[in-house]
Amino acid sequence: MLIFSVFKTLTDQVVTVELKNDLCITGTLKSVDQFLNIRLDKISVVDPERYPHMMAVKNCFIRGSVVRYVQIPATAVDTQLLEDATRREHASTHKR
Amino acid sequence: MASLNGYINQRVLLILQDGRCIVGTLVGLDNRADIVLSNSVERVYSPDEPVEEVPLGLYLVKGDMILLVGELDTEVDDATDLSQQRAEPLAPIRYGHE
């Protein structure tokens, strides 16, 4: 749930999504849902020589379960705040 | 909410888990992201032969199988000469690094 909130704050940022088939897609993050499905606008593929398959695609919907990494701009996240929040969430779910 | 509703009646490209690329008009979907395409064709890429388009007609794809749905810019797509394109087919998805 925390990561979902983080992604919601990242809308309109330019991100690069690496899929589990090694395809990397850069685009503007338009929206994200609870499954971390991602909608990207104004997309471009990293290494278009090798992957011309998506040349005519303007925007896309990516299934959350096939995303390996999302590269986000370092300036878009407050790392300290995120660390604290993840620890807090961990602590609250592992209380005995 | 990232939804697929905006893609209805648009030409879309589906990339499936096994690496297949299917182009068609999105005519139906449900909340599991199962998708119905009409006038669909599979684009088969190979490194030393032109892209082959295999007509599939009306096609239903289960949501679990779908990796990506992309809206096609029909002008760019129509202007693309598939017979000149050479590429490796997309890899199927892998979990972890084996």
N, CA and C atoms of all chains as a GROMACS GRO file, in nm:
protein
  582
    1MET      N    1   0.084  -0.121   0.000
    1MET     CA    2   0.000   0.000   0.000
    1MET      C    3   0.087   0.125   0.000
    2LEU      N    4   0.198   0.119   0.075
    2LEU     CA    5   0.288   0.233   0.083
    2LEU      C    6   0.347   0.264  -0.054
    3ILE      N    7   0.388   0.159  -0.123
    3ILE     CA    8   0.450   0.179  -0.254
    3ILE      C    9   0.349   0.235  -0.353
    4PHE      N   10   0.224   0.191  -0.341
    4PHE     CA   11   0.118   0.248  -0.424
    4PHE      C   12   0.109   0.400  -0.401
    5SER      N   13   0.114   0.442  -0.274
    5SER     CA   14   0.109   0.586  -0.243
    5SER      C   15   0.229   0.658  -0.302
    6VAL      N   16   0.346   0.594  -0.294
    6VAL     CA   17   0.466   0.656  -0.349
    6VAL      C   18   0.448   0.679  -0.499
    7PHE      N   19   0.397   0.576  -0.568
    7PHE     CA   20   0.378   0.590  -0.713
    7PHE      C   21   0.277   0.698  -0.746
    8LYS      N   22   0.173   0.712  -0.661
    8LYS     CA   23   0.074   0.816  -0.688
    8LYS      C   24   0.138   0.955  -0.684
    9THR      N   25   0.238   0.972  -0.597
    9THR     CA   26   0.304   1.102  -0.591
    9THR      C   27   0.396   1.124  -0.711
   10LEU      N   28   0.424   1.017  -0.786
   10LEU     CA   29   0.518   1.029  -0.898
   10LEU      C   30   0.449   1.058  -1.031
   11THR      N   31   0.318   1.077  -1.031
   11THR     CA   32   0.248   1.102  -1.158
   11THR      C   33   0.304   1.228  -1.224
   12ASP      N   34   0.309   1.224  -1.354
   12ASP     CA   35   0.364   1.330  -1.440
   12ASP      C   36   0.517   1.339  -1.438
   13GLN      N   37   0.581   1.244  -1.370
   13GLN     CA   38   0.727   1.236  -1.377
   13GLN      C   39   0.765   1.145  -1.495
   14VAL      N   40   0.884   1.166  -1.548
   14VAL     CA   41   0.933   1.077  -1.654
   14VAL      C   42   1.005   0.959  -1.589
   15VAL      N   43   0.957   0.839  -1.616
   15VAL     CA   44   1.015   0.720  -1.555
   15VAL      C   45   1.054   0.619  -1.664
   16THR      N   46   1.141   0.526  -1.627
   16THR     CA   47   1.175   0.417  -1.718
   16THR      C   48   1.133   0.286  -1.652
   17VAL      N   49   1.051   0.209  -1.724
   17VAL     CA   50   1.001   0.083  -1.670
   17VAL      C   51   1.074  -0.031  -1.739
   18GLU      N   52   1.136  -0.118  -1.660
   18GLU     CA   53   1.199  -0.236  -1.718
   18GLU      C   54   1.108  -0.355  -1.693
   19LEU      N   55   1.072  -0.424  -1.802
   19LEU     CA   56   0.981  -0.538  -1.791
   19LEU      C   57   1.060  -0.666  -1.774
   20LYS      N   58   0.988  -0.772  -1.737
   20LYS     CA   59   1.053  -0.901  -1.714
   20LYS      C   60   1.094  -0.971  -1.844
   21ASN      N   61   1.067  -0.906  -1.959
   21ASN     CA   62   1.126  -0.959  -2.083
   21ASN      C   63   1.242  -0.872  -2.129
   22ASP      N   64   1.295  -0.790  -2.040
   22ASP     CA   65   1.412  -0.703  -2.061
   22ASP      C   66   1.383  -0.578  -2.143
   23LEU      N   67   1.258  -0.561  -2.189
   23LEU     CA   68   1.221  -0.441  -2.263
   23LEU      C   69   1.216  -0.322  -2.166
   24CYS      N   70   1.280  -0.209  -2.204
   24CYS     CA   71   1.276  -0.089  -2.120
   24CYS      C   72   1.198   0.020  -2.192
   25ILE      N   73   1.102   0.078  -2.124
   25ILE     CA   74   1.017   0.181  -2.184
   25ILE      C   75   1.023   0.306  -2.098
   26THR      N   76   1.055   0.420  -2.163
   26THR     CA   77   1.056   0.548  -2.093
   26THR      C   78   0.928   0.623  -2.129
   27GLY      N   79   0.870   0.691  -2.031
   27GLY     CA   80   0.750   0.768  -2.060
   27GLY      C   81   0.706   0.847  -1.939
   28THR      N   82   0.603   0.929  -1.959
   28THR     CA   83   0.549   1.009  -1.850
   28THR      C   84   0.446   0.924  -1.776
   29LEU      N   85   0.464   0.911  -1.646
   29LEU     CA   86   0.373   0.830  -1.565
   29LEU      C   87   0.238   0.901  -1.555
   30LYS      N   88   0.134   0.842  -1.611
   30LYS     CA   89   0.002   0.907  -1.608
   30LYS      C   90  -0.081   0.858  -1.492
   31SER      N   91  -0.081   0.728  -1.467
   31SER     CA   92  -0.155   0.679  -1.351
   31SER      C   93  -0.108   0.541  -1.312
   32VAL      N   94  -0.146   0.505  -1.192
   32VAL     CA   95  -0.107   0.376  -1.136
   32VAL      C   96  -0.225   0.328  -1.055
   33ASP      N   97  -0.245   0.195  -1.045
   33ASP     CA   98  -0.355   0.146  -0.962
   33ASP      C   99  -0.304   0.052  -0.855
   34GLN      N  100  -0.396  -0.007  -0.780
   34GLN     CA  101  -0.359  -0.089  -0.664
   34GLN      C  102  -0.272  -0.210  -0.700
   35PHE      N  103  -0.282  -0.259  -0.826
   35PHE     CA  104  -0.197  -0.371  -0.865
   35PHE      C  105  -0.062  -0.324  -0.917
   36LEU      N  106  -0.040  -0.191  -0.909
   36LEU     CA  107   0.078  -0.126  -0.966
   36LEU      C  108   0.084  -0.143  -1.117
   37ASN      N  109  -0.034  -0.160  -1.179
   37ASN     CA  110  -0.043  -0.145  -1.324
   37ASN      C  111  -0.009   0.001  -1.353
   38ILE      N  112   0.059   0.026  -1.464
   38ILE     CA  113   0.111   0.159  -1.491
   38ILE      C  114   0.063   0.208  -1.626
   39ARG      N  115   0.022   0.333  -1.633
   39ARG     CA  116  -0.006   0.394  -1.764
   39ARG      C  117   0.101   0.496  -1.795
   40LEU      N  118   0.163   0.482  -1.911
   40LEU     CA  119   0.267   0.574  -1.953
   40LEU      C  120   0.221   0.648  -2.078
   41ASP      N  121   0.258   0.776  -2.086
   41ASP     CA  122   0.226   0.858  -2.202
   41ASP      C  123   0.358   0.899  -2.270
   42LYS      N  124   0.351   0.936  -2.396
   42LYS     CA  125   0.467   0.982  -2.474
   42LYS      C  126   0.584   0.885  -2.455
   43ILE      N  127   0.560   0.761  -2.490
   43ILE     CA  128   0.661   0.660  -2.460
   43ILE      C  129   0.770   0.651  -2.568
   44SER      N  130   0.886   0.604  -2.525
   44SER     CA  131   0.989   0.566  -2.620
   44SER      C  132   1.060   0.444  -2.563
   45VAL      N  133   1.104   0.358  -2.653
   45VAL     CA  134   1.169   0.236  -2.610
   45VAL      C  135   1.319   0.261  -2.604
   46VAL      N  136   1.383   0.211  -2.498
   46VAL     CA  137   1.528   0.219  -2.490
   46VAL      C  138   1.582   0.112  -2.586
   47ASP      N  139   1.676   0.148  -2.672
   47ASP     CA  140   1.728   0.059  -2.776
   47ASP      C  141   1.623   0.026  -2.884
   48PRO      N  142   1.573   0.130  -2.956
   48PRO     CA  143   1.471   0.108  -3.059
   48PRO      C  144   1.521   0.025  -3.178
   49GLU      N  145   1.653   0.019  -3.198
   49GLU     CA  146   1.709  -0.064  -3.306
   49GLU      C  147   1.671  -0.210  -3.285
   50ARG      N  148   1.684  -0.250  -3.160
   50ARG     CA  149   1.659  -0.390  -3.127
   50ARG      C  150   1.509  -0.416  -3.110
   51TYR      N  151   1.437  -0.315  -3.065
   51TYR     CA  152   1.293  -0.331  -3.040
   51TYR      C  153   1.210  -0.233  -3.121
   52PRO      N  154   1.195  -0.255  -3.253
   52PRO     CA  155   1.112  -0.164  -3.333
   52PRO      C  156   0.963  -0.195  -3.317
   53HIS      N  157   0.931  -0.298  -3.241
   53HIS     CA  158   0.792  -0.346  -3.230
   53HIS      C  159   0.695  -0.238  -3.186
   54MET      N  160   0.743  -0.144  -3.104
   54MET     CA  161   0.650  -0.048  -3.045
   54MET      C  162   0.664   0.092  -3.104
   55MET      N  163   0.721   0.098  -3.225
   55MET     CA  164   0.749   0.228  -3.287
   55MET      C  165   0.627   0.318  -3.297
   56ALA      N  166   0.511   0.259  -3.329
   56ALA     CA  167   0.390   0.340  -3.353
   56ALA      C  168   0.305   0.358  -3.227
   57VAL      N  169   0.357   0.313  -3.113
   57VAL     CA  170   0.276   0.321  -2.990
   57VAL      C  171   0.298   0.455  -2.921
   58LYS      N  172   0.186   0.524  -2.889
   58LYS     CA  173   0.193   0.658  -2.828
   58LYS      C  174   0.193   0.650  -2.677
   59ASN      N  175   0.102   0.566  -2.625
   59ASN     CA  176   0.092   0.554  -2.479
   59ASN      C  177   0.056   0.409  -2.450
   60CYS      N  178   0.083   0.366  -2.328
   60CYS     CA  179   0.057   0.225  -2.302
   60CYS      C  180   0.018   0.197  -2.159
   61PHE      N  181  -0.038   0.079  -2.143
   61PHE     CA  182  -0.081   0.026  -2.014
   61PHE      C  183   0.005  -0.096  -1.986
   62ILE      N  184   0.074  -0.096  -1.874
   62ILE     CA  185   0.164  -0.207  -1.843
   62ILE      C  186   0.111  -0.280  -1.721
   63ARG      N  187   0.102  -0.412  -1.732
   63ARG     CA  188   0.054  -0.493  -1.620
   63ARG      C  189   0.159  -0.492  -1.508
   64GLY      N  190   0.112  -0.463  -1.387
   64GLY     CA  191   0.204  -0.450  -1.273
   64GLY      C  192   0.287  -0.574  -1.250
   65SER      N  193   0.231  -0.692  -1.275
   65SER     CA  194   0.300  -0.817  -1.242
   65SER      C  195   0.419  -0.846  -1.333
   66VAL      N  196   0.433  -0.772  -1.444
   66VAL     CA  197   0.544  -0.800  -1.534
   66VAL      C  198   0.654  -0.695  -1.528
   67VAL      N  199   0.641  -0.603  -1.430
   67VAL     CA  200   0.742  -0.499  -1.416
   67VAL      C  201   0.856  -0.551  -1.329
   68ARG      N  202   0.979  -0.537  -1.377
   68ARG     CA  203   1.094  -0.577  -1.294
   68ARG      C  204   1.144  -0.457  -1.214
   69TYR      N  205   1.172  -0.347  -1.281
   69TYR     CA  206   1.216  -0.226  -1.212
   69TYR      C  207   1.143  -0.104  -1.266
   70VAL      N  208   1.130  -0.001  -1.182
   70VAL     CA  209   1.089   0.130  -1.231
   70VAL      C  210   1.199   0.228  -1.190
   71GLN      N  211   1.261   0.291  -1.288
   71GLN     CA  212   1.365   0.391  -1.258
   71GLN      C  213   1.296   0.525  -1.246
   72ILE      N  214   1.316   0.592  -1.132
   72ILE     CA  215   1.250   0.719  -1.109
   72ILE      C  216   1.355   0.826  -1.085
   73PRO      N  217   1.324   0.954  -1.115
   73PRO     CA  218   1.422   1.058  -1.094
   73PRO      C  219   1.453   1.071  -0.945
   74ALA      N  220   1.582   1.079  -0.911
   74ALA     CA  221   1.623   1.083  -0.770
   74ALA      C  222   1.561   1.202  -0.698
   75THR      N  223   1.541   1.311  -0.771
   75THR     CA  224   1.487   1.432  -0.708
   75THR      C  225   1.338   1.419  -0.675
   76ALA      N  226   1.273   1.314  -0.731
   76ALA     CA  227   1.128   1.302  -0.712
   76ALA      C  228   1.090   1.233  -0.581
   77VAL      N  229   1.189   1.176  -0.513
   77VAL     CA  230   1.157   1.107  -0.387
   77VAL      C  231   1.241   1.163  -0.274
   78ASP      N  232   1.177   1.175  -0.159
   78ASP     CA  233   1.249   1.211  -0.038
   78ASP      C  234   1.291   1.079   0.026
   79THR      N  235   1.418   1.040   0.004
   79THR     CA  236   1.465   0.909   0.046
   79THR      C  237   1.451   0.888   0.197
   80GLN      N  238   1.485   0.992   0.272
   80GLN     CA  239   1.479   0.982   0.418
   80GLN      C  240   1.336   0.953   0.464
   81LEU      N  241   1.243   1.028   0.405
   81LEU     CA  242   1.102   1.013   0.440
   81LEU      C  243   1.053   0.872   0.404
   82LEU      N  244   1.097   0.824   0.289
   82LEU     CA  245   1.055   0.691   0.242
   82LEU      C  246   1.110   0.582   0.333
   83GLU      N  247   1.237   0.598   0.373
   83GLU     CA  248   1.298   0.501   0.465
   83GLU      C  249   1.219   0.494   0.595
   84ASP      N  250   1.192   0.612   0.651
   84ASP     CA  251   1.116   0.616   0.777
   84ASP      C  252   0.980   0.550   0.760
   85ALA      N  253   0.914   0.583   0.649
   85ALA     CA  254   0.779   0.530   0.627
   85ALA      C  255   0.780   0.378   0.611
   86THR      N  256   0.879   0.325   0.539
   86THR     CA  257   0.885   0.179   0.520
   86THR      C  258   0.912   0.110   0.654
   87ARG      N  259   1.000   0.170   0.735
   87ARG     CA  260   1.030   0.110   0.867
   87ARG      C  261   0.906   0.113   0.957
   88ARG      N  262   0.836   0.227   0.949
   88ARG     CA  263   0.715   0.238   1.030
   88ARG      C  264   0.612   0.133   0.988
   89GLU      N  265   0.597   0.117   0.856
   89GLU     CA  266   0.500   0.018   0.808
   89GLU      C  267   0.542  -0.122   0.848
   90HIS      N  268   0.672  -0.150   0.837
   90HIS     CA  269   0.722  -0.282   0.874
   90HIS      C  270   0.694  -0.308   1.022
   91ALA      N  271   0.724  -0.208   1.104
   91ALA     CA  272   0.704  -0.224   1.247
   91ALA      C  273   0.557  -0.248   1.280
   92SER      N  274   0.469  -0.176   1.212
   92SER     CA  275   0.327  -0.188   1.244
   92SER      C  276   0.269  -0.321   1.198
   93THR      N  277   0.328  -0.382   1.094
   93THR     CA  278   0.274  -0.511   1.048
   93THR      C  279   0.340  -0.629   1.117
   94HIS      N  280   0.449  -0.604   1.192
   94HIS     CA  281   0.517  -0.715   1.260
   94HIS      C  282   0.508  -0.704   1.411
   95LYS      N  283   0.406  -0.633   1.458
   95LYS     CA  284   0.386  -0.622   1.602
   95LYS      C  285   0.339  -0.756   1.658
   96ARG      N  286   0.381  -0.788   1.779
   96ARG     CA  287   0.329  -0.912   1.838
   96ARG      C  288   0.238  -0.880   1.955
   97MET      N  289  -0.650   0.585  -1.100
   97MET     CA  290  -0.675   0.446  -1.143
   97MET      C  291  -0.630   0.429  -1.287
   98ALA      N  292  -0.539   0.335  -1.307
   98ALA     CA  293  -0.492   0.308  -1.443
   98ALA      C  294  -0.593   0.213  -1.507
   99SER      N  295  -0.673   0.264  -1.599
   99SER     CA  296  -0.772   0.175  -1.658
   99SER      C  297  -0.755   0.168  -1.809
  100LEU      N  298  -0.821   0.069  -1.866
  100LEU     CA  299  -0.807   0.045  -2.010
  100LEU      C  300  -0.923   0.106  -2.088
  101ASN      N  301  -1.018   0.171  -2.018
  101ASN     CA  302  -1.138   0.218  -2.086
  101ASN      C  303  -1.109   0.311  -2.203
  102GLY      N  304  -1.005   0.392  -2.189
  102GLY     CA  305  -0.972   0.486  -2.295
  102GLY      C  306  -0.929   0.420  -2.426
  103TYR      N  307  -0.901   0.289  -2.420
  103TYR     CA  308  -0.851   0.222  -2.540
  103TYR      C  309  -0.962   0.161  -2.625
  104ILE      N  310  -1.087   0.169  -2.577
  104ILE     CA  311  -1.198   0.106  -2.650
  104ILE      C  312  -1.212   0.170  -2.789
  105ASN      N  313  -1.229   0.082  -2.888
  105ASN     CA  314  -1.241   0.121  -3.030
  105ASN      C  315  -1.113   0.182  -3.089
  106GLN      N  316  -1.002   0.172  -3.018
  106GLN     CA  317  -0.874   0.219  -3.073
  106GLN      C  318  -0.797   0.099  -3.128
  107ARG      N  319  -0.707   0.128  -3.223
  107ARG     CA  320  -0.614   0.024  -3.269
  107ARG      C  321  -0.509   0.009  -3.159
  108VAL      N  322  -0.490  -0.112  -3.113
  108VAL     CA  323  -0.393  -0.133  -3.005
  108VAL      C  324  -0.296  -0.245  -3.040
  109LEU      N  325  -0.182  -0.239  -2.973
  109LEU     CA  326  -0.081  -0.345  -2.983
  109LEU      C  327  -0.079  -0.416  -2.848
  110LEU      N  328  -0.098  -0.547  -2.850
  110LEU     CA  329  -0.084  -0.624  -2.727
  110LEU      C  330   0.048  -0.697  -2.732
  111ILE      N  331   0.121  -0.694  -2.622
  111ILE     CA  332   0.238  -0.781  -2.609
  111ILE      C  333   0.203  -0.885  -2.504
  112LEU      N  334   0.223  -1.011  -2.539
  112LEU     CA  335   0.183  -1.119  -2.448
  112LEU      C  336   0.305  -1.175  -2.375
  113GLN      N  337   0.277  -1.252  -2.273
  113GLN     CA  338   0.383  -1.307  -2.188
  113GLN      C  339   0.483  -1.391  -2.265
  114ASP      N  340   0.437  -1.458  -2.372
  114ASP     CA  341   0.529  -1.540  -2.449
  114ASP      C  342   0.602  -1.461  -2.557
  115GLY      N  343   0.582  -1.328  -2.559
  115GLY     CA  344   0.656  -1.243  -2.652
  115GLY      C  345   0.582  -1.214  -2.782
  116ARG      N  346   0.462  -1.270  -2.798
  116ARG     CA  347   0.388  -1.243  -2.922
  116ARG      C  348   0.334  -1.100  -2.925
  117CYS      N  349   0.325  -1.045  -3.046
  117CYS     CA  350   0.269  -0.911  -3.067
  117CYS      C  351   0.143  -0.924  -3.149
  118ILE      N  352   0.032  -0.874  -3.095
  118ILE     CA  353  -0.095  -0.882  -3.167
  118ILE      C  354  -0.152  -0.741  -3.181
  119VAL      N  355  -0.188  -0.706  -3.304
  119VAL     CA  356  -0.245  -0.573  -3.331
  119VAL      C  357  -0.392  -0.593  -3.366
  120GLY      N  358  -0.480  -0.511  -3.309
  120GLY     CA  359  -0.622  -0.522  -3.342
  120GLY      C  360  -0.698  -0.404  -3.285
  121THR      N  361  -0.829  -0.401  -3.315
  121THR     CA  362  -0.914  -0.296  -3.259
  121THR      C  363  -0.975  -0.350  -3.130
  122LEU      N  364  -0.957  -0.276  -3.021
  122LEU     CA  365  -1.006  -0.322  -2.892
  122LEU      C  366  -1.157  -0.300  -2.886
  123VAL      N  367  -1.234  -0.408  -2.885
  123VAL     CA  368  -1.379  -0.391  -2.885
  123VAL      C  369  -1.444  -0.432  -2.752
  124GLY      N  370  -1.367  -0.494  -2.664
  124GLY     CA  371  -1.428  -0.529  -2.537
  124GLY      C  372  -1.326  -0.562  -2.432
  125LEU      N  373  -1.364  -0.540  -2.305
  125LEU     CA  374  -1.275  -0.576  -2.195
  125LEU      C  375  -1.358  -0.592  -2.069
  126ASP      N  376  -1.299  -0.656  -1.969
  126ASP     CA  377  -1.368  -0.666  -1.841
  126ASP      C  378  -1.272  -0.630  -1.728
  127ASN      N  379  -1.319  -0.648  -1.603
  127ASN     CA  380  -1.236  -0.600  -1.491
  127ASN      C  381  -1.114  -0.688  -1.463
  128ARG      N  382  -1.104  -0.805  -1.530
  128ARG     CA  383  -0.980  -0.883  -1.517
  128ARG      C  384  -0.881  -0.849  -1.627
  129ALA      N  385  -0.917  -0.745  -1.708
  129ALA     CA  386  -0.836  -0.702  -1.821
  129ALA      C  387  -0.830  -0.809  -1.930
  130ASP      N  388  -0.929  -0.900  -1.934
  130ASP     CA  389  -0.945  -0.986  -2.052
  130ASP      C  390  -0.984  -0.892  -2.165
  131ILE      N  391  -0.932  -0.920  -2.286
  131ILE     CA  392  -0.950  -0.824  -2.395
  131ILE      C  393  -1.001  -0.894  -2.521
  132VAL      N  394  -1.098  -0.831  -2.587
  132VAL     CA  395  -1.146  -0.880  -2.716
  132VAL      C  396  -1.097  -0.786  -2.825
  133LEU      N  397  -1.031  -0.842  -2.925
  133LEU     CA  398  -0.982  -0.763  -3.038
  133LEU      C  399  -1.057  -0.806  -3.163
  134SER      N  400  -1.091  -0.707  -3.249
  134SER     CA  401  -1.146  -0.745  -3.379
  134SER      C  402  -1.044  -0.708  -3.486
  135ASN      N  403  -1.058  -0.770  -3.602
  135ASN     CA  404  -0.964  -0.751  -3.714
  135ASN      C  405  -0.819  -0.762  -3.667
  136SER      N  406  -0.791  -0.864  -3.588
  136SER     CA  407  -0.657  -0.869  -3.531
  136SER      C  408  -0.560  -0.947  -3.620
  137VAL      N  409  -0.434  -0.909  -3.609
  137VAL     CA  410  -0.327  -0.979  -3.680
  137VAL      C  411  -0.212  -0.999  -3.582
  138GLU      N  412  -0.144  -1.112  -3.596
  138GLU     CA  413  -0.022  -1.130  -3.517
  138GLU      C  414   0.095  -1.087  -3.603
  139ARG      N  415   0.185  -1.007  -3.547
  139ARG     CA  416   0.306  -0.967  -3.620
  139ARG      C  417   0.420  -1.056  -3.575
  140VAL      N  418   0.471  -1.133  -3.670
  140VAL     CA  419   0.578  -1.226  -3.637
  140VAL      C  420   0.710  -1.165  -3.684
  141TYR      N  421   0.798  -1.134  -3.589
  141TYR     CA  422   0.927  -1.072  -3.621
  141TYR      C  423   1.033  -1.179  -3.634
  142SER      N  424   1.123  -1.160  -3.730
  142SER     CA  425   1.238  -1.248  -3.738
  142SER      C  426   1.359  -1.169  -3.786
  143PRO      N  427   1.479  -1.210  -3.743
  143PRO     CA  428   1.599  -1.129  -3.768
  143PRO      C  429   1.636  -1.116  -3.915
  144ASP      N  430   1.604  -1.215  -3.998
  144ASP     CA  431   1.645  -1.203  -4.138
  144ASP      C  432   1.533  -1.221  -4.239
  145GLU      N  433   1.409  -1.206  -4.193
  145GLU     CA  434   1.296  -1.208  -4.286
  145GLU      C  435   1.202  -1.093  -4.252
  146PRO      N  436   1.124  -1.046  -4.351
  146PRO     CA  437   1.030  -0.937  -4.321
  146PRO      C  438   0.929  -0.979  -4.215
  147VAL      N  439   0.867  -0.879  -4.153
  147VAL     CA  440   0.764  -0.907  -4.053
  147VAL      C  441   0.647  -0.974  -4.124
  148GLU      N  442   0.604  -1.085  -4.068
  148GLU     CA  443   0.491  -1.156  -4.127
  148GLU      C  444   0.365  -1.122  -4.048
  149GLU      N  445   0.256  -1.089  -4.119
  149GLU     CA  446   0.130  -1.060  -4.051
  149GLU      C  447   0.034  -1.176  -4.068
  150VAL      N  448   0.000  -1.240  -3.958
  150VAL     CA  449  -0.089  -1.355  -3.963
  150VAL      C  450  -0.228  -1.310  -3.918
  151PRO      N  451  -0.329  -1.316  -4.009
  151PRO     CA  452  -0.463  -1.271  -3.969
  151PRO      C  453  -0.524  -1.364  -3.864
  152LEU      N  454  -0.580  -1.306  -3.759
  152LEU     CA  455  -0.641  -1.387  -3.653
  152LEU      C  456  -0.791  -1.359  -3.640
  153GLY      N  457  -0.839  -1.248  -3.698
  153GLY     CA  458  -0.981  -1.214  -3.690
  153GLY      C  459  -1.022  -1.167  -3.552
  154LEU      N  460  -1.133  -1.219  -3.502
  154LEU     CA  461  -1.181  -1.182  -3.368
  154LEU      C  462  -1.106  -1.268  -3.267
  155TYR      N  463  -1.047  -1.203  -3.167
  155TYR     CA  464  -0.957  -1.275  -3.079
  155TYR      C  465  -0.984  -1.234  -2.936
  156LEU      N  466  -0.990  -1.331  -2.846
  156LEU     CA  467  -1.006  -1.300  -2.705
  156LEU      C  468  -0.878  -1.339  -2.633
  157VAL      N  469  -0.821  -1.245  -2.561
  157VAL     CA  470  -0.696  -1.271  -2.490
  157VAL      C  471  -0.723  -1.262  -2.341
  158LYS      N  472  -0.681  -1.362  -2.266
  158LYS     CA  473  -0.699  -1.357  -2.121
  158LYS      C  474  -0.608  -1.253  -2.059
  159GLY      N  475  -0.661  -1.181  -1.962
  159GLY     CA  476  -0.587  -1.074  -1.896
  159GLY      C  477  -0.453  -1.118  -1.839
  160ASP      N  478  -0.449  -1.241  -1.784
  160ASP     CA  479  -0.324  -1.292  -1.724
  160ASP      C  480  -0.209  -1.297  -1.824
  161MET      N  481  -0.245  -1.318  -1.951
  161MET     CA  482  -0.143  -1.338  -2.054
  161MET      C  483  -0.084  -1.206  -2.104
  162ILE      N  484  -0.154  -1.095  -2.073
  162ILE     CA  485  -0.117  -0.967  -2.133
  162ILE      C  486  -0.010  -0.897  -2.051
  163LEU      N  487   0.092  -0.852  -2.121
  163LEU     CA  488   0.203  -0.784  -2.059
  163LEU      C  489   0.184  -0.634  -2.074
  164LEU      N  490   0.142  -0.594  -2.193
  164LEU     CA  491   0.134  -0.452  -2.224
  164LEU      C  492   0.027  -0.427  -2.329
  165VAL      N  493  -0.045  -0.317  -2.312
  165VAL     CA  494  -0.141  -0.272  -2.413
  165VAL      C  495  -0.097  -0.134  -2.458
  166GLY      N  496  -0.072  -0.116  -2.586
  166GLY     CA  497  -0.027   0.014  -2.634
  166GLY      C  498  -0.122   0.070  -2.737
  167GLU      N  499  -0.155   0.199  -2.725
  167GLU     CA  500  -0.239   0.262  -2.826
  167GLU      C  501  -0.152   0.298  -2.946
  168LEU      N  502  -0.197   0.255  -3.065
  168LEU     CA  503  -0.118   0.281  -3.185
  168LEU      C  504  -0.153   0.416  -3.243
  169ASP      N  505  -0.051   0.487  -3.289
  169ASP     CA  506  -0.071   0.606  -3.371
  169ASP      C  507  -0.090   0.552  -3.513
  170THR      N  508  -0.216   0.549  -3.560
  170THR     CA  509  -0.245   0.480  -3.686
  170THR      C  510  -0.170   0.541  -3.804
  171GLU      N  511  -0.147   0.674  -3.799
  171GLU     CA  512  -0.072   0.736  -3.909
  171GLU      C  513   0.070   0.680  -3.917
  172VAL      N  514   0.136   0.677  -3.800
  172VAL     CA  515   0.272   0.625  -3.795
  172VAL      C  516   0.273   0.477  -3.833
  173ASP      N  517   0.173   0.404  -3.783
  173ASP     CA  518   0.170   0.261  -3.808
  173ASP      C  519   0.148   0.231  -3.956
  174ASP      N  520   0.055   0.307  -4.019
  174ASP     CA  521   0.028   0.285  -4.162
  174ASP      C  522   0.150   0.322  -4.247
  175ALA      N  523   0.225   0.422  -4.200
  175ALA     CA  524   0.342   0.468  -4.276
  175ALA      C  525   0.462   0.375  -4.260
  176THR      N  526   0.454   0.285  -4.162
  176THR     CA  527   0.567   0.194  -4.138
  176THR      C  528   0.564   0.081  -4.239
  177ASP      N  529   0.678   0.061  -4.304
  177ASP     CA  530   0.688  -0.047  -4.401
  177ASP      C  531   0.738  -0.173  -4.330
  178LEU      N  532   0.643  -0.259  -4.294
  178LEU     CA  533   0.681  -0.378  -4.216
  178LEU      C  534   0.772  -0.472  -4.293
  179SER      N  535   0.762  -0.464  -4.429
  179SER     CA  536   0.846  -0.555  -4.507
  179SER      C  537   0.994  -0.520  -4.497
  180GLN      N  538   1.023  -0.396  -4.450
  180GLN     CA  539   1.163  -0.356  -4.434
  180GLN      C  540   1.214  -0.378  -4.292
  181GLN      N  541   1.123  -0.414  -4.201
  181GLN     CA  542   1.166  -0.427  -4.062
  181GLN      C  543   1.221  -0.565  -4.030
  182ARG      N  544   1.336  -0.566  -3.964
  182ARG     CA  545   1.396  -0.692  -3.919
  182ARG      C  546   1.424  -0.677  -3.771
  183ALA      N  547   1.381  -0.772  -3.693
  183ALA     CA  548   1.411  -0.768  -3.550
  183ALA      C  549   1.395  -0.906  -3.490
  184GLU      N  550   1.467  -0.927  -3.382
  184GLU     CA  551   1.447  -1.048  -3.304
  184GLU      C  552   1.306  -1.043  -3.247
  185PRO      N  553   1.237  -1.156  -3.238
  185PRO     CA  554   1.108  -1.154  -3.167
  185PRO      C  555   1.132  -1.115  -3.021
  186LEU      N  556   1.031  -1.057  -2.958
  186LEU     CA  557   1.046  -1.020  -2.816
  186LEU      C  558   1.061  -1.147  -2.734
  187ALA      N  559   1.140  -1.135  -2.628
  187ALA     CA  560   1.163  -1.251  -2.542
  187ALA      C  561   1.039  -1.276  -2.456
  188PRO      N  562   1.013  -1.401  -2.422
  188PRO     CA  563   0.907  -1.427  -2.324
  188PRO      C  564   0.951  -1.376  -2.187
  189ILE      N  565   0.857  -1.353  -2.096
  189ILE     CA  566   0.900  -1.300  -1.967
  189ILE      C  567   0.967  -1.409  -1.885
  190ARG      N  568   1.063  -1.363  -1.805
  190ARG     CA  569   1.136  -1.454  -1.716
  190ARG      C  570   1.118  -1.401  -1.575
  191TYR      N  571   1.103  -1.491  -1.481
  191TYR     CA  572   1.096  -1.450  -1.342
  191TYR      C  573   1.234  -1.469  -1.282
  192GLY      N  574   1.291  -1.364  -1.226
  192GLY     CA  575   1.424  -1.372  -1.167
  192GLY      C  576   1.529  -1.385  -1.275
  193HIS      N  577   1.652  -1.413  -1.235
  193HIS     CA  578   1.762  -1.425  -1.331
  193HIS      C  579   1.814  -1.567  -1.331
  194GLU      N  580   1.765  -1.648  -1.424
  194GLU     CA  581   1.815  -1.786  -1.426
  194GLU      C  582   1.924  -1.800  -1.530
   0.00000   0.00000   0.00000
